[in-house]
C-alpha cells in the first residue's frame, strides 16, 4: 500500500482533487474530517479549546462556532499556535492509526492523506510522494472572497498564516495547477493518477514532476 500526501494553498482546490482521486480509486484520509471529529462536544480537544478560548466560541448546542474561532486565530499568531498545539498532535495520531488500519486490512492499494498544513507540521517526513495543488494568487484571492466572503485584509491574513505556495511547490513531488476549469483539472488528475499507480518505490523528491510526467528540477 502506498501512502501519499496531498496538500495545497488555501482555496487552491485540494478538496476537489481529493474527490477526483477518490473517484479514480484512491482511499482518502482527510485531516479536516478528523479535525471535525475530535472537537465534538465533550472530546478532550474540545475541552482544551474551550479552556483556552472561553465559552464564547460555542453555539447553544455546545458545538464550536468555527467562524468565531477562525476570527480569533487569524487575528493573533499566538492564538493560532495555541489552537495548533491542541489539534495537530491529535489529528496526526488518529490519521496514523487509520492508515495503519487500512494497511492491516490489505484492501487499499493507494491511500491519500489530505492535509492543509502537511508541510508546516512536518507530516511529509513520514510519507512520500507528496502532491501539491496550486493556483495563481489572484485565483486564490477571488475564491476566498467568493467562497468565504472574506475582506481583502482577512484574505491576506489567511495567506500569511500558511507557508507560501511557492515554497510548498519546491517541497512537492508532484504539482497540479488548478488555475483553469474543472474539465482541465480532471484531465490533470487522471494523468497524475496513472503516474502514481505506476511508481514503485516513491520518486526521488529532488526531481519533482508536473502532471504531464515531465521532470522539474528544483530551482
MARBA-3410 file (N, C-alpha, C, O; in Angstrom, 1 decimal):
219
0.8,-1.2,0.0,0.0,0.0,0.0,0.9,1.2,0.0,1.8,1.3,0.8 ~ 0.6,2.2,-0.9,1.3,3.4,-1.0,0.5,4.5,-0.2,-0.7,4.6,-0.3 ~ 1.2,5.3,0.6,0.6,6.4,1.4,1.2,7.7,0.8,2.4,7.9,0.9 ~ 0.3,8.5,0.3,0.7,9.7,-0.5,0.1,10.9,0.2,-1.0,10.9,0.6 ~ 0.9,12.0,0.2,0.4,13.2,0.8,-0.3,14.1,-0.2,0.2,14.1,-1.4
-1.3,14.8,0.2,-2.0,15.8,-0.7,-2.2,17.0,0.1,-2.8,17.0,1.2 ~ -1.7,18.1,-0.4,-1.8,19.4,0.2,-1.9,20.5,-0.8,-2.0,20.2,-2.0 ~ -1.9,21.7,-0.4,-2.0,22.9,-1.3,-2.2,24.2,-0.6,-2.4,24.2,0.6 ~ -2.2,25.2,-1.4,-2.5,26.5,-0.8,-4.0,26.6,-0.5,-4.8,25.9,-1.0 ~ -4.4,27.5,0.4,-5.8,27.7,0.8,-6.6,28.1,-0.5,-6.1,29.0,-1.3
-7.7,27.5,-0.7,-8.6,27.8,-1.8,-8.0,27.4,-3.2,-8.4,27.9,-4.2 ~ -7.0,26.5,-3.1,-6.3,26.1,-4.4,-7.1,24.9,-5.1,-6.9,24.7,-6.2 ~ -8.0,24.3,-4.3,-8.8,23.2,-4.9,-8.3,21.8,-4.4,-8.6,20.8,-5.1 ~ -7.7,21.8,-3.3,-7.2,20.5,-2.8,-8.3,19.5,-2.5,-8.2,18.3,-2.9 ~ -9.4,19.9,-2.0,-10.5,19.0,-1.7,-11.1,18.5,-3.0,-11.6,17.4,-3.1
-11.2,19.3,-4.0,-11.7,18.9,-5.3,-10.8,17.8,-5.9,-11.3,16.8,-6.5 ~ -9.5,18.0,-5.8,-8.6,17.0,-6.3,-8.7,15.7,-5.5,-8.7,14.6,-6.1 ~ -8.9,15.8,-4.2,-9.1,14.6,-3.4,-10.4,13.9,-3.8,-10.3,12.6,-3.9 ~ -11.4,14.6,-4.1,-12.7,14.0,-4.6,-12.5,13.2,-5.9,-13.0,12.2,-6.1 ~ -11.7,13.9,-6.8,-11.5,13.2,-8.1,-10.6,12.0,-8.0,-10.8,11.0,-8.6
-9.6,12.0,-7.1,-8.8,10.9,-6.8,-9.6,9.7,-6.2,-9.4,8.6,-6.5 ~ -10.6,10.1,-5.3,-11.4,9.1,-4.7,-12.2,8.4,-5.8,-12.4,7.2,-5.8 ~ -12.7,9.1,-6.8,-13.5,8.6,-7.9,-12.7,7.6,-8.7,-13.2,6.6,-9.3 ~ -11.3,7.9,-8.7,-10.5,7.0,-9.5,-10.0,5.8,-8.8,-9.3,4.9,-9.3 ~ -10.3,5.7,-7.5,-10.0,4.5,-6.7,-9.1,4.7,-5.5,-8.8,3.7,-4.8
-8.7,5.9,-5.2,-7.9,6.2,-4.0,-8.7,6.2,-2.8,-9.9,6.5,-2.8 ~ -8.1,5.8,-1.7,-8.8,5.9,-0.4,-8.2,7.2,0.3,-7.0,7.4,0.3 ~ -9.1,8.0,0.7,-8.8,9.3,1.3,-8.9,9.3,2.8,-9.9,8.9,3.3 ~ -7.8,9.7,3.5,-7.8,10.0,4.9,-7.7,11.5,5.0,-6.7,12.1,4.7 ~ -8.8,12.2,5.5,-8.9,13.6,5.4,-8.6,14.2,6.8,-9.4,14.0,7.7
-7.6,15.0,6.9,-7.2,15.7,8.1,-8.3,16.6,8.6,-8.5,16.7,9.8 ~ -9.0,17.3,7.7,-10.0,18.2,8.1,-11.2,17.5,8.7,-11.8,17.9,9.7 ~ -11.5,16.3,8.1,-12.6,15.5,8.7,-12.2,15.0,10.1,-13.1,15.0,11.0 ~ -11.0,14.6,10.3,-10.5,14.1,11.6,-10.6,15.3,12.6,-11.0,15.1,13.7 ~ -10.2,16.5,12.1,-10.3,17.7,13.0,-11.7,17.9,13.4,-11.9,18.3,14.6
-12.7,17.7,12.6,-14.1,17.9,13.0,-14.5,16.9,14.0,-15.3,17.2,14.9 ~ -14.0,15.7,13.9,-14.4,14.6,14.8,-13.9,14.8,16.2,-14.6,14.6,17.2 ~ -12.6,15.3,16.3,-12.0,15.4,17.6,-12.4,16.6,18.4,-12.1,16.8,19.6 ~ -13.2,17.5,17.8,-13.7,18.7,18.5,-15.2,18.6,18.8,-15.8,19.6,19.1 ~ -15.8,17.4,18.7,-17.2,17.2,19.1,-17.3,17.5,20.6,-16.4,17.2,21.4
-18.4,18.1,21.0,-18.6,18.4,22.5,-18.3,17.2,23.4,-18.7,16.1,23.2 ~ -17.4,17.5,24.4,-17.0,16.5,25.3,-15.7,15.8,25.1,-15.1,15.2,25.9 ~ -15.2,16.0,23.8,-13.9,15.4,23.5,-12.8,16.1,24.2,-13.0,17.3,24.5 ~ -11.7,15.5,24.3,-10.5,16.1,25.0,-10.1,17.4,24.3,-9.9,18.4,25.0 ~ -10.0,17.4,23.0,-9.6,18.6,22.2,-10.6,19.7,22.4,-10.3,20.9,22.6
-11.9,19.4,22.4,-13.0,20.3,22.6,-12.8,21.0,24.0,-12.9,22.2,24.1 ~ -12.5,20.2,25.0,-12.3,20.8,26.4,-11.2,21.7,26.4,-11.3,22.8,27.1 ~ -10.1,21.4,25.8,-8.9,22.2,25.8,-9.1,23.5,25.1,-8.7,24.6,25.5 ~ -9.9,23.4,24.0,-10.2,24.6,23.2,-11.1,25.6,24.0,-10.8,26.8,24.0 ~ -12.1,25.0,24.7,-13.0,25.9,25.5,-12.2,26.5,26.6,-12.4,27.6,27.0
-11.3,25.7,27.3,-10.5,26.2,28.4,-9.6,27.4,27.9,-9.4,28.3,28.6 ~ -9.1,27.2,26.7,-8.2,28.2,26.1,-8.8,29.5,25.6,-8.3,30.6,25.8 ~ -10.0,29.3,25.0,-10.6,30.4,24.3,-12.0,30.9,24.9,-12.5,31.9,24.4 ~ -12.5,30.1,25.8,-13.7,30.6,26.5,-15.0,30.0,25.9,-14.9,29.5,24.7 ~ -16.1,30.1,26.6,-17.3,29.5,26.1,-18.0,30.4,25.0,-19.0,30.0,24.4
-17.4,31.6,24.8,-18.0,32.5,23.8,-17.8,31.9,22.4,-18.4,32.5,21.4 ~ -17.0,30.9,22.2,-16.8,30.3,20.9,-17.7,29.1,20.6,-17.6,28.4,19.7 ~ -18.7,29.0,21.5,-19.6,27.8,21.4,-21.0,28.2,20.9,-21.5,29.3,21.2 ~ -21.6,27.4,20.1,-23.0,27.5,19.8,-23.9,27.1,21.0,-23.3,26.5,21.9 ~ -25.2,27.4,20.9,-26.0,27.0,22.1,-26.0,25.5,22.3,-26.2,25.0,23.4
-25.7,24.7,21.3,-25.7,23.2,21.5,-24.3,22.7,21.9,-24.1,21.5,22.0 ~ -23.4,23.7,22.3,-22.1,23.4,22.8,-21.0,23.0,21.7,-19.9,22.8,22.0 ~ -21.5,23.0,20.4,-20.5,22.7,19.3,-19.7,24.0,19.1,-20.2,25.1,19.4 ~ -18.5,23.9,18.5,-17.7,25.0,18.2,-18.3,25.9,17.2,-18.8,25.5,16.1 ~ -18.3,27.2,17.4,-18.6,28.2,16.4,-17.4,28.5,15.6,-16.5,29.3,16.0
-17.2,27.8,14.5,-16.0,27.9,13.7,-15.7,29.3,13.2,-14.5,29.7,13.1 ~ -16.7,30.0,12.9,-16.5,31.4,12.4,-15.9,32.3,13.4,-15.0,33.0,13.2 ~ -16.4,32.2,14.7,-15.9,33.0,15.8,-14.4,32.5,16.1,-13.5,33.4,16.3 ~ -14.2,31.2,16.1,-12.9,30.7,16.4,-11.9,31.1,15.3,-10.7,31.5,15.6 ~ -12.3,31.1,14.1,-11.4,31.4,13.0,-11.0,32.9,13.1,-9.9,33.2,12.8
-12.0,33.8,13.4,-11.6,35.2,13.5,-10.6,35.4,14.6,-9.7,36.3,14.5 ~ -10.7,34.7,15.7,-9.7,34.8,16.8,-8.3,34.4,16.4,-7.4,35.1,16.6 ~ -8.2,33.2,15.7,-6.9,32.7,15.5,-6.2,33.4,14.3,-5.0,33.4,14.3 ~ -7.0,34.0,13.4,-6.4,34.7,12.3,-6.0,36.1,12.7,-5.4,36.8,11.9 ~ -6.5,36.5,13.8,-6.2,37.9,14.3,-5.0,37.8,15.2,-4.4,38.9,15.6
-4.6,36.6,15.7,-3.5,36.5,16.6,-2.6,35.3,16.3,-3.1,34.2,16.4 ~ -1.4,35.5,16.1,-0.5,34.4,15.8,-0.4,33.5,17.1,-0.3,32.2,17.0 ~ -0.4,34.1,18.3,-0.3,33.3,19.5,-1.5,32.4,19.7,-1.4,31.2,20.0 ~ -2.7,32.9,19.4,-3.9,32.1,19.4,-3.9,31.0,18.4,-4.3,29.9,18.7 ~ -3.4,31.3,17.2,-3.3,30.3,16.2,-2.4,29.1,16.6,-2.7,28.0,16.4
-1.2,29.5,17.2,-0.3,28.5,17.6,-0.9,27.6,18.8,-0.6,26.4,18.9 ~ -1.6,28.3,19.7,-2.3,27.6,20.8,-3.2,26.6,20.3,-3.3,25.4,20.7 ~ -4.1,26.9,19.3,-5.0,26.0,18.7,-4.3,24.9,18.0,-4.7,23.7,18.1 ~ -3.2,25.2,17.3,-2.5,24.1,16.6,-1.9,23.1,17.5,-1.8,21.9,17.3 ~ -1.4,23.6,18.7,-0.8,22.7,19.7,-1.8,21.8,20.3,-1.5,20.7,20.7
-3.1,22.2,20.3,-4.1,21.3,20.7,-4.5,20.3,19.7,-4.7,19.1,20.0 ~ -4.7,20.8,18.4,-5.3,20.0,17.4,-4.3,19.0,16.7,-4.6,17.9,16.5 ~ -3.1,19.5,16.3,-2.3,18.8,15.3,-1.8,17.5,15.9,-1.7,16.5,15.1 ~ -1.3,17.4,17.1,-0.8,16.1,17.6,-1.9,15.0,17.6,-1.7,13.9,17.3 ~ -3.2,15.5,17.9,-4.3,14.5,17.9,-4.7,14.1,16.5,-5.0,12.9,16.2
-4.7,15.1,15.6,-5.0,14.8,14.2,-4.0,13.8,13.6,-4.4,12.8,13.0 ~ -2.7,14.1,13.9,-1.7,13.2,13.3,-1.8,11.8,13.9,-1.7,10.8,13.1 ~ -2.0,11.7,15.2,-2.1,10.3,15.8,-3.3,9.5,15.2,-3.1,8.3,15.0 ~ -4.4,10.2,15.1,-5.6,9.5,14.6,-5.4,9.1,13.1,-5.9,8.1,12.7 ~ -4.8,10.0,12.4,-4.5,9.7,10.9,-3.6,8.5,10.8,-3.9,7.6,10.0
-2.5,8.5,11.6,-1.6,7.3,11.5,-2.3,6.0,11.9,-2.1,5.0,11.3 ~ -3.2,6.1,12.9,-4.0,5.0,13.3,-4.9,4.4,12.2,-5.0,3.2,12.0 ~ -5.5,5.3,11.5,-6.4,4.9,10.4,-5.7,4.4,9.2,-6.1,3.5,8.6 ~ -4.5,5.0,8.9,-3.7,4.5,7.8,-3.2,3.1,8.2,-3.2,2.2,7.3 ~ -2.8,2.9,9.4,-2.4,1.5,9.9,-3.5,0.5,9.8,-3.2,-0.6,9.4
-4.7,0.9,10.1,-5.8,0.0,9.9,-6.1,-0.4,8.5,-6.4,-1.5,8.2 ~ -5.9,0.6,7.6,-6.1,0.3,6.2,-5.0,-0.6,5.7,-5.3,-1.5,4.9 ~ -3.8,-0.4,6.2,-2.7,-1.3,5.8,-2.9,-2.7,6.3,-2.7,-3.7,5.5 ~ -3.4,-2.9,7.5,-3.7,-4.2,8.0,-4.8,-4.9,7.3,-4.8,-6.1,7.1 ~ -5.8,-4.1,6.8,-6.9,-4.7,6.1,-6.5,-5.2,4.7,-7.1,-6.1,4.1
-5.4,-4.6,4.2,-4.8,-5.0,2.9,-5.8,-4.9,1.8,-5.8,-5.6,0.8 ~ -6.8,-3.9,1.9,-7.7,-3.8,0.8,-7.5,-2.5,0.0,-8.1,-2.3,-1.0 ~ -6.6,-1.6,0.5,-6.4,-0.4,-0.2,-5.1,-0.4,-0.9,-4.0,-0.7,-0.3 ~ -5.1,-0.1,-2.2,-3.8,0.0,-3.0,-3.1,1.3,-2.7,-1.9,1.3,-2.5 ~ -3.8,2.4,-2.7,-3.3,3.7,-2.5,-4.1,4.5,-1.5,-5.3,4.6,-1.7
-3.5,5.0,-0.5,-4.1,5.9,0.4,-3.6,7.3,0.3,-2.4,7.5,0.2 ~ -4.5,8.3,0.2,-4.1,9.7,0.1,-4.4,10.3,1.4,-5.5,10.3,1.9 ~ -3.3,10.9,2.0,-3.5,11.7,3.3,-3.6,13.1,2.9,-2.7,13.8,2.5 ~ -4.8,13.7,3.0,-5.1,15.0,2.6,-5.1,16.0,3.8,-5.8,15.8,4.8 ~ -4.1,16.9,3.8,-3.9,17.8,5.0,-3.5,19.2,4.5,-2.6,19.3,3.7
-4.2,20.3,5.0,-3.8,21.6,4.5,-2.5,22.1,5.0,-1.8,22.9,4.3 ~ -2.0,21.6,6.2,-0.8,22.1,6.8,0.2,20.9,6.8,1.0,20.8,7.8 ~ 0.3,20.2,5.8,1.1,19.0,5.8,2.6,19.3,5.9,3.3,18.7,6.7 ~ 3.1,20.3,5.2,4.5,20.7,5.3,4.8,21.4,6.6,5.8,21.2,7.3 ~ 3.8,22.3,7.0,4.0,23.2,8.1,4.2,22.3,9.4,4.9,22.7,10.3
3.5,21.2,9.4,3.6,20.3,10.6,4.5,19.1,10.5,4.6,18.2,11.3 ~ 5.3,19.1,9.4,6.3,18.1,9.2,5.8,16.7,8.9,6.5,15.7,9.0 ~ 4.5,16.6,8.5,3.9,15.3,8.2,4.5,14.7,7.0,4.6,13.5,6.8 ~ 5.0,15.5,6.0,5.6,15.0,4.8,6.9,14.1,5.1,7.3,13.4,4.2 ~ 7.4,14.2,6.3,8.6,13.4,6.7,8.3,11.9,6.8,9.2,11.1,6.7
7.0,11.5,7.0,6.7,10.1,7.1,5.9,9.6,5.9,5.3,8.5,6.0 ~ 5.8,10.4,4.8,5.1,9.8,3.6,5.7,10.5,2.4,6.2,11.6,2.4 ~ 5.6,9.8,1.3,6.1,10.2,0.0,5.4,9.3,-1.1,5.2,8.2,-0.8 ~ 5.2,9.9,-2.2,5.4,11.2,-2.7,4.3,12.2,-2.1,3.3,11.8,-1.4 ~ 4.5,13.5,-2.3,3.5,14.5,-1.9,3.1,15.3,-3.1,3.9,15.7,-4.0
1.8,15.4,-3.2,1.1,16.2,-4.3,0.7,17.6,-3.7,0.1,17.7,-2.7 ~ 1.1,18.6,-4.4,0.6,20.0,-4.1,-0.3,20.5,-5.2,0.0,20.4,-6.3 ~ -1.5,21.0,-4.7,-2.4,21.6,-5.6,-2.2,23.1,-5.5,-2.2,23.7,-4.5 ~ -2.0,23.7,-6.7,-1.6,25.1,-6.7,-2.5,25.9,-7.7,-3.2,25.3,-8.5 ~ -2.6,27.2,-7.5,-3.2,28.1,-8.5,-2.6,29.5,-8.3,-1.8,29.7,-7.4
-2.8,30.3,-9.2,-2.2,31.7,-9.2,-2.9,32.5,-8.0,-4.0,32.2,-7.6 ~ -2.1,33.5,-7.6,-2.5,34.2,-6.4,-3.9,34.9,-6.6,-4.7,35.0,-5.7 ~ -4.1,35.5,-7.7,-5.4,36.2,-8.0,-6.6,35.2,-7.9,-7.6,35.6,-7.4 ~ -6.4,34.0,-8.4,-7.4,33.0,-8.3,-7.7,32.6,-6.9,-8.8,32.5,-6.5 ~ -6.6,32.5,-6.1,-6.8,32.2,-4.7,-7.6,33.3,-4.0,-8.6,33.0,-3.3
-7.2,34.6,-4.2,-7.9,35.7,-3.6,-9.4,35.7,-4.0,-10.3,36.0,-3.2 ~ -9.7,35.5,-5.3,-11.1,35.5,-5.8,-11.9,34.4,-5.1,-13.0,34.6,-4.7 ~ -11.3,33.2,-5.0,-12.0,32.1,-4.4,-12.3,32.3,-3.0,-13.4,32.0,-2.5 ~ -11.4,32.9,-2.2,-11.6,33.2,-0.8,-12.6,34.3,-0.6,-13.4,34.2,0.3 ~ -12.6,35.3,-1.5,-13.6,36.3,-1.4,-15.0,35.8,-1.7,-16.0,36.2,-1.0
-15.1,34.9,-2.7,-16.4,34.3,-3.1,-16.9,33.2,-2.2,-18.0,33.2,-1.7 ~ -16.0,32.3,-1.8,-16.4,31.1,-1.0,-16.6,31.5,0.4,-17.6,31.1,1.0 ~ -15.6,32.2,1.0,-15.7,32.5,2.5,-16.2,33.9,2.8,-16.3,34.3,4.0 ~ -16.4,34.7,1.7,-16.9,36.1,1.9,-15.9,36.9,2.8,-16.4,37.6,3.8 ~ -14.7,36.8,2.5,-13.6,37.5,3.3,-13.3,38.8,2.7,-13.3,39.0,1.5
-12.9,39.7,3.6,-12.4,41.0,3.1,-11.0,40.9,2.6,-10.3,39.8,2.8 ~ -10.5,41.9,1.9,-9.1,41.8,1.4,-8.1,41.6,2.6,-7.1,40.9,2.4 ~ -8.4,42.3,3.7,-7.5,42.2,4.8,-7.5,40.8,5.4,-6.5,40.2,5.8 ~ -8.7,40.2,5.5,-8.9,38.9,6.0,-8.2,37.8,5.1,-7.6,36.9,5.6 ~ -8.3,38.0,3.8,-7.7,37.1,2.9,-6.2,37.1,3.1,-5.6,36.1,3.0
-5.6,38.3,3.2,-4.2,38.4,3.4,-3.7,37.7,4.7,-2.7,37.1,4.7 ~ -4.5,37.8,5.7,-4.2,37.1,7.0,-4.2,35.6,6.8,-3.3,34.9,7.3 ~ -5.2,35.1,6.1,-5.2,33.7,5.8,-4.0,33.2,5.0,-3.4,32.2,5.3 ~ -3.6,34.0,4.0,-2.5,33.7,3.2,-1.2,33.7,4.0,-0.3,32.9,3.8 ~ -1.1,34.7,4.8,0.1,34.9,5.6,0.3,33.8,6.7,1.4,33.5,7.1
-0.8,33.1,7.1,-0.8,32.1,8.1,-0.3,30.8,7.6,0.0,29.9,8.4 ~ -0.2,30.6,6.3,0.3,29.4,5.7,1.7,29.6,5.1,2.1,30.7,4.7 ~ 2.4,28.5,4.9,3.6,28.5,4.1,3.3,29.0,2.7,2.4,28.6,2.1 ~ 4.2,29.9,2.2,3.9,30.4,0.8,3.8,29.3,-0.2,4.5,28.3,-0.1 ~ 2.9,29.4,-1.1,2.7,28.3,-2.1,3.9,28.0,-2.9,4.1,26.8,-3.2
4.7,29.0,-3.2,6.0,28.7,-3.9,6.9,27.8,-3.1,7.6,27.0,-3.7 ~ 6.9,27.9,-1.8,7.7,27.0,-1.0,7.1,25.6,-1.0,7.9,24.6,-1.0 ~ 5.8,25.5,-0.9,5.2,24.2,-1.0,5.5,23.5,-2.3,5.8,22.3,-2.3 ~ 5.5,24.2,-3.4,5.8,23.6,-4.7,7.2,23.1,-4.7,7.4,22.0,-5.3 ~ 8.1,23.8,-4.1,9.5,23.3,-4.1,9.7,22.0,-3.3,10.6,21.3,-3.5
8.8,21.8,-2.3,8.9,20.6,-1.5,8.1,19.4,-2.0,8.2,18.3,-1.5 ~ 7.3,19.7,-3.1,6.4,18.7,-3.6,7.2,17.7,-4.6,8.2,18.0,-5.1 ~ 6.6,16.5,-4.7,7.0,15.6,-5.8,6.2,15.8,-7.0,6.7,15.6,-8.1 ~ 4.9,16.2,-6.9,4.0,16.4,-8.0,3.3,17.7,-7.7,2.9,18.0,-6.6 ~ 3.0,18.5,-8.8,2.2,19.7,-8.7,1.1,19.7,-9.7,1.3,19.4,-10.9
-0.1,20.0,-9.2,-1.2,20.1,-10.1,-1.6,21.6,-10.1,-2.0,22.1,-9.0 ~ -1.6,22.3,-11.2,-2.0,23.7,-11.3,-3.5,23.7,-11.6,-4.0,23.2,-12.6 ~ -4.3,24.3,-10.6,-5.7,24.3,-10.7,-6.2,25.7,-11.0,-7.2,26.2,-10.4 ~ -5.5,26.4,-11.9,-6.0,27.8,-12.2,-7.0,27.8,-13.3,-7.6,28.8,-13.6 ~ -7.2,26.6,-13.9,-8.2,26.5,-15.0,-9.6,26.0,-14.6,-10.0,26.2,-13.4
-10.3,25.4,-15.5,-11.6,24.9,-15.2,-11.6,23.5,-14.8,-10.6,22.8,-14.7 ~ -12.8,23.0,-14.4,-12.9,21.6,-13.8,-12.5,20.5,-14.9,-11.9,19.5,-14.5 ~ -12.9,20.7,-16.1,-12.6,19.7,-17.1,-11.1,19.6,-17.3,-10.6,18.5,-17.4 ~ -10.4,20.7,-17.3,-8.9,20.7,-17.4,-8.3,20.0,-16.2,-7.4,19.2,-16.3 ~ -8.9,20.3,-15.0,-8.4,19.7,-13.7,-8.6,18.2,-13.8,-7.7,17.4,-13.4
-9.7,17.7,-14.2,-10.0,16.2,-14.3,-8.9,15.5,-15.2,-8.5,14.4,-14.8 ~ -8.5,16.1,-16.2,-7.5,15.5,-17.1,-6.2,15.4,-16.4,-5.5,14.4,-16.5 ~ -5.8,16.5,-15.7,-4.5,16.5,-15.0,-4.5,15.5,-13.9,-3.5,14.8,-13.7 ~ -5.6,15.4,-13.2,-5.7,14.4,-12.1,-5.6,13.0,-12.6,-5.0,12.1,-12.0 ~ -6.3,12.7,-13.7,-6.3,11.4,-14.3,-4.9,11.0,-14.7,-4.5,9.8,-14.5
-4.2,11.9,-15.3,-2.8,11.7,-15.8,-1.9,11.4,-14.6,-1.1,10.5,-14.6 ~ -2.1,12.2,-13.5,-1.3,12.0,-12.3,-1.6,10.7,-11.6,-0.7,10.0,-11.1 ~ -2.9,10.3,-11.6,-3.3,9.0,-11.0,-2.6,7.9,-11.7,-2.1,7.0,-11.1 ~ -2.5,7.9,-13.0,-1.9,6.8,-13.8,-0.4,6.8,-13.4,0.2,5.7,-13.3 ~ 0.2,8.0,-13.3,1.6,8.1,-13.0,1.9,7.5,-11.6,2.8,6.7,-11.3
1.1,7.9,-10.6,1.2,7.4,-9.2,1.1,5.9,-9.1,1.9,5.2,-8.4 ~ 0.2,5.3,-9.8,-0.1,3.9,-9.8,1.1,3.1,-10.4,1.3,1.9,-10.1 ~ 1.9,3.8,-11.2,3.0,3.1,-11.9,4.3,3.1,-11.1,5.2,2.4,-11.5 ~ 4.4,4.0,-10.1,5.7,4.3,-9.5,5.9,3.3,-8.3,4.9,3.1,-7.5 ~ 7.0,2.8,-8.2,7.4,2.0,-7.0,8.9,1.8,-7.1,9.4,1.2,-8.1
9.7,2.2,-6.1,9.2,2.9,-4.9,8.9,4.4,-5.2,8.8,4.8,-6.4 ~ 8.7,5.2,-4.1,8.4,6.6,-4.3,9.5,7.3,-5.0,10.7,6.9,-4.9 ~ 9.2,8.3,-5.8,10.2,9.0,-6.6,11.1,9.8,-5.8,10.8,10.2,-4.6 ~ 12.3,10.1,-6.3,13.3,10.9,-5.7,12.7,12.3,-5.5,12.3,12.9,-6.5 ~ 12.6,12.8,-4.3,11.9,14.1,-4.1,12.7,15.3,-4.6,12.2,16.4,-4.7
14.0,15.1,-5.0,14.7,16.1,-5.6,14.4,16.4,-7.1,14.8,17.3,-7.7 ~ 13.6,15.4,-7.7,13.2,15.5,-9.0,11.7,15.5,-9.1,11.1,14.4,-9.2 ~ 11.1,16.7,-9.0,9.6,16.7,-9.0,9.1,16.7,-10.4,9.8,17.1,-11.4 ~ 7.8,16.3,-10.6,7.2,16.3,-11.9,5.9,17.1,-11.9,5.3,17.2,-10.9 ~ 5.6,17.6,-13.1,4.3,18.2,-13.3,3.3,17.1,-13.7,3.7,16.0,-13.9
2.0,17.4,-13.7,1.0,16.3,-14.0,1.2,15.6,-15.3,0.6,14.6,-15.6 ~ 2.0,16.2,-16.3,2.2,15.5,-17.5,3.4,14.5,-17.5,3.6,13.8,-18.4 ~ 4.0,14.4,-16.3,5.1,13.5,-16.1,6.5,14.0,-16.4,7.4,13.2,-16.4 ~ 6.6,15.3,-16.7,7.9,15.8,-17.1,8.7,16.2,-15.8,8.1,16.7,-14.8 ~ 10.0,15.9,-15.8,10.8,16.2,-14.7,10.9,17.7,-14.5,11.0,18.5,-15.5
10.9,18.2,-13.3,11.1,19.6,-12.9,12.2,19.7,-12.0,12.1,19.2,-10.8 ~ 13.3,20.2,-12.4,14.4,20.4,-11.5,14.2,21.4,-10.4,13.5,22.5,-10.8 ~ 14.6,21.2,-9.2,14.4,22.3,-8.2,15.1,23.5,-8.5,16.2,23.5,-9.0 ~ 14.5,24.7,-8.2,15.1,25.9,-8.6,16.2,26.3,-7.5,16.8,27.4,-7.7
END
